[in-house]
């Protein structure tokens, strides 16, 4: 193991709401305009987070710093491209609305968090559980935001018309995602603070 990496636990970092940036905050505010988009992004992020964990298990802190970026980025690119191919065949509308470059932005944040020199040490046995926990933070934020934006902006849930149509067109714009994300982060921070008391 690389002794230069911090051995202190990163539990606090993983429970901090701002680490959602590492799980693709750009995808939340830009692409989660519907429940279908949010669900697709959540599945892709599950694969990406799990992929990062598996790579770390085999990496074991032994690779030199410049090679770490290659080691993490290449599989991430294949995961996203493969997901994009499958999604395009399953639902081309969701694929085009999602913008498959956005998961790569999420992967970029994940990789940078993993390869920086002061990245906290994660033992192989903890890598996958921590990755799943990180993904859950992402999904628990992305899915409600996408669902709420679809309900208020289009009056539908997974494309099915509701009995009311609020037609708040602004919900489809990025600023609505930022506003909802702000409330989600505030709630998450409040719950985290209460849980630590």
Secondary structure as UniProt FT lines:
FT   TURN            3..4
FT   HELIX           11..15
FT   HELIX           17..23
FT   HELIX           25..31
FT   HELIX           35..59
FT   TURN            60..61
FT   HELIX           65..90
FT   HELIX           92..98
FT   HELIX           101..115
FT   TURN            117..118
FT   HELIX           124..154
FT   STRAND          156..157
FT   TURN            158..159
FT   STRAND          160..161
FT   HELIX           169..172
FT   HELIX           174..196
//
